[in-house]
Structures are given as structure tokens and as C-alpha cells.
Amino acid sequence: MYLLLFSILQRRVLWRNQWIKELHHNGFTVMVQHLLAIRISNRFNEN
């Protein structure tokens, strides 16, 4: 029972790591950082 749960968790972690690698590869994080930078600059401009 515990082994089954452990294998499921391990597979999920591996899948998540692969997903993160795919996002990095696609430049998704760059886009998010760009959007965050725009949001921060807009907030500074409002003040």
C-alpha cells in the first residue's frame, strides 16, 4: 500500500519536473517575468 502511494507520488513529482522543464524550454517563465515587470512598473507609475 505504501509502496503504491510512494510510486504515485514519485511519478507525479517526475511529471511536474518534466512540465517545468517544458515551460522553461518554451520561454514561459520569460513571459511571466515580463508581465510581472509591466505590472510592477504600472504600479509605480500610478503612485
CNS distance restraints for C-alpha pairs under 8 A (distance, minus, plus):
assign (resid   1 and name CA) (resid   5 and name CA) 6.42 0.50 0.50
assign (resid   2 and name CA) (resid   6 and name CA) 6.02 0.50 0.50
assign (resid   3 and name CA) (resid   7 and name CA) 6.07 0.50 0.50
assign (resid   4 and name CA) (resid   8 and name CA) 6.25 0.50 0.50
assign (resid   5 and name CA) (resid   9 and name CA) 6.16 0.50 0.50
assign (resid   6 and name CA) (resid  10 and name CA) 5.98 0.50 0.50
assign (resid   7 and name CA) (resid  11 and name CA) 6.02 0.50 0.50
assign (resid   8 and name CA) (resid  12 and name CA) 6.15 0.50 0.50
assign (resid   9 and name CA) (resid  13 and name CA) 6.18 0.50 0.50
assign (resid  10 and name CA) (resid  14 and name CA) 6.18 0.50 0.50
assign (resid  11 and name CA) (resid  15 and name CA) 6.05 0.50 0.50
assign (resid  12 and name CA) (resid  16 and name CA) 6.09 0.50 0.50
assign (resid  13 and name CA) (resid  17 and name CA) 6.17 0.50 0.50
assign (resid  14 and name CA) (resid  18 and name CA) 6.21 0.50 0.50
assign (resid  15 and name CA) (resid  19 and name CA) 6.11 0.50 0.50
assign (resid  16 and name CA) (resid  20 and name CA) 6.16 0.50 0.50
assign (resid  17 and name CA) (resid  21 and name CA) 6.21 0.50 0.50
assign (resid  18 and name CA) (resid  22 and name CA) 6.21 0.50 0.50
assign (resid  19 and name CA) (resid  23 and name CA) 6.25 0.50 0.50
assign (resid  20 and name CA) (resid  24 and name CA) 6.16 0.50 0.50
assign (resid  21 and name CA) (resid  25 and name CA) 6.03 0.50 0.50
assign (resid  22 and name CA) (resid  26 and name CA) 6.15 0.50 0.50
assign (resid  23 and name CA) (resid  27 and name CA) 6.32 0.50 0.50
assign (resid  23 and name CA) (resid  28 and name CA) 5.21 0.50 0.50
assign (resid  23 and name CA) (resid  29 and name CA) 6.89 0.50 0.50
assign (resid  24 and name CA) (resid  28 and name CA) 5.83 0.50 0.50
assign (resid  24 and name CA) (resid  29 and name CA) 5.94 0.50 0.50
assign (resid  27 and name CA) (resid  31 and name CA) 6.56 0.50 0.50
assign (resid  28 and name CA) (resid  32 and name CA) 6.32 0.50 0.50
assign (resid  29 and name CA) (resid  33 and name CA) 6.08 0.50 0.50
assign (resid  30 and name CA) (resid  34 and name CA) 6.10 0.50 0.50
assign (resid  31 and name CA) (resid  35 and name CA) 6.22 0.50 0.50
assign (resid  32 and name CA) (resid  36 and name CA) 6.12 0.50 0.50
assign (resid  33 and name CA) (resid  37 and name CA) 6.07 0.50 0.50
assign (resid  34 and name CA) (resid  38 and name CA) 6.30 0.50 0.50
assign (resid  35 and name CA) (resid  39 and name CA) 6.20 0.50 0.50
assign (resid  36 and name CA) (resid  40 and name CA) 6.09 0.50 0.50
assign (resid  37 and name CA) (resid  41 and name CA) 6.08 0.50 0.50
assign (resid  38 and name CA) (resid  42 and name CA) 6.08 0.50 0.50
assign (resid  39 and name CA) (resid  43 and name CA) 6.24 0.50 0.50
assign (resid  40 and name CA) (resid  44 and name CA) 6.34 0.50 0.50
assign (resid  41 and name CA) (resid  45 and name CA) 6.16 0.50 0.50
assign (resid  42 and name CA) (resid  46 and name CA) 6.26 0.50 0.50
assign (resid  43 and name CA) (resid  47 and name CA) 6.70 0.50 0.50
